[in-house]
Each structure stands twice: as C-alpha cells, then as structure tokens.
Amino acid sequence: MTAPAADAADLFAGVPPARPNSFAQWRALTGRVVWVMFTKGEMLIAVIVPLVFTLGFYLPLRYVMKFQGIDYAQFVMPIIVLQTMSFTMMSNAQLAAFEAMTGLNTRMQTMPIGKMVPLVSRLSAGFVRSVVSLIAALVWGHLIGFHFVAGWGQAALFCAFSLAVGTVLAIGADGLGSLTKSPESLSQALTLPTLIFGMLSCGFVPETGFPVWVRPFVRNQPISQFSFALRDMAQHGVTWNVLWVPLVWLGCMLVGFLPLAVWASVRRS
C-alpha cells in the first residue's frame, strides 16, 4: 500500500461503514419535492385550481338543474373533486418526466438509493398536494352549498376514496412521465382523455341528459361510477351495491398502472 493510500485508510479508520436507510432517503427526497412545490407556488395553484373548477362547473348549470329539482352543489361536487385529482395526476406526470429528462433518475440509479425510493417519494409528494387540493375543494364546495349529510364516517370515506383515485391516477401518470421524458407533450396527451371522460360522464348532468345511444358508455365508465359512489357518500351513505363497481375499476387501474410505474422507474435508460 502506498503512503497516500495508507494515510487515507488511517483517516477513515474510525468512521463507521455507511448503511443506506431507505426511509431516510424517502423522507429526504419527498421533503425536497414538497419544498420545491411550496417555493415555486405549486401549492398555491393546488388551492386555486379547485376554485376555478368550482366556479367553472357550478355557475353555468346551477339554475338549469334547479328547475329540474336537483341541488347542483351536491350533484357536481364529486366531479369537481375528481377533476382536482386529475390535475394532481398531471403534476406527477410532469415531475416524473422532468426528472427523467434531466437525467436525475439515471444519476440516482448509480447511487446507493433504494430502487423504489424515487418513485415512492414522487407519489408521496403528489399525495401531499392531493390532500391540499382536496381540502381546498371541500372549502370552496362548502361556500356554494355543498355539505356532508350522511355523517362523519361517510365524509371520511369520501375523502379516502378521492385520495385513492388520485393516487392510482398519479401512479399511472408517473410511469408515463418516466417513459416519455417530455413534460409538455405528456401534459397535452393527458388533457384530452381527462376532458373526454369528464364531459361524457354523469358528473355534470344526469344520464338522461345524454343521447340514448351513448348512455351505456356514460353510465358505466369509471368517472361516472366514481361520481355515483362519492355522491352517495356525501348524501345518504353509499351501499355495497353502488361501491363495488368503482372499487373494481380502481383495482383494475392499479393492477395496470403499478407494474408500468415500477418498471419505468427502475429501468436503466
């Protein structure tokens, strides 16, 4: 051993060996993303976007629905929440695409970091944003007349189910973002299906407001089923007969999205 090598060995002789801690890594990476969200104003946007959705969806149709005997604040709130969760989904997609585009993912793969830590940290930061957006949506909804009638248990289920939908969507979006490496094109690609499924759903108007030929699709697609369950949770309480279909949709989406997100996150480009 040469003299410089021997000196270096003596210098680090008393230093304990490094033991990477996945929990500490997850906490650090999640904190980094959340801090960036706060400093760049993304959390403020997470509060403002539900207000834009609330005003944009509620004001144009409230009088029309009132003539039909529908309390539109109660009726439209589920789709407002779901659209808010979809906006969080696009934020996760852009974050994943940005990290892949700048080479941050590749760099972390060369470091002693748990393989799943970057993915889980992005999803955790997205979950924080979803919670902020959901709270904001419920506050704005309360101002237009929305309230929980079925009690605190159903209200908690409403929030939990909404966050579950947002998380599952974020998992799929993260996988797409890691693969495309283009935040701009991915945002455009995700906007179109979000609008189509949102507009062709029973979230804005009842099923009877659509042409007969399109009603089967409108009634059975996942956004409509999610809105049925959320509407019942807010009003008279959801039953298993209503809840099982949205849960099946959510489970199928998770089964499809999770392997994609994991593979896209750990693969070496």
Stockholm file with secondary structure:
# STOCKHOLM 1.0

chainA/1-269         MTAPAADAADLFAGVPPARPNSFAQWRALTGRVVWVMFTKGEMLIAVIVPLVFTLGFYLPLRYVMKFQGIDYAQFVMPIIVLQTMSFTMMSNAQLAAFEAMTGLNTRMQTMPIGKMVPLVSRLSAGFVRSVVSLIAALVWGHLIGFHFVAGWGQAALFCAFSLAVGTVLAIGADGLGSLTKSPESLSQALTLPTLIFGMLSCGFVPETGFPVWVRPFVRNQPISQFSFALRDMAQHGVTWNVLWVPLVWLGCMLVGFLPLAVWASVRRS
#=GR chainA/1-269 SS CCHHHHHHHHHTTTSCCCCCCHHHHHHHHHHHHHHHHHHTTHHHHHHHHHHHHHHHHHHHHHHHHHHTTCCHHHHHHHHHHHHHHHHHHHHHHHHHHHHHHTTHHHHHHTSSCCTTHHHHHHHHHHHHHHHHHHHHHHHHHHHHTCCCCSCHHHHHHHHHHHHHHHHHHHHHHHHHHHHHCCHHHHHHHHHHHHHHHHHTSTTTSCGGGSCGGGHHHHHHSHHHHHHHHHHHHHTTCCCHHHHHHHHHHHHHHHHHHHHHHHHHHHSCC
#=GC SS_cons         CCHHHHHHHHHTTTSCCCCCCHHHHHHHHHHHHHHHHHHTTHHHHHHHHHHHHHHHHHHHHHHHHHHTTCCHHHHHHHHHHHHHHHHHHHHHHHHHHHHHHTTHHHHHHTSSCCTTHHHHHHHHHHHHHHHHHHHHHHHHHHHHTCCCCSCHHHHHHHHHHHHHHHHHHHHHHHHHHHHHCCHHHHHHHHHHHHHHHHHTSTTTSCGGGSCGGGHHHHHHSHHHHHHHHHHHHHTTCCCHHHHHHHHHHHHHHHHHHHHHHHHHHHSCC
//
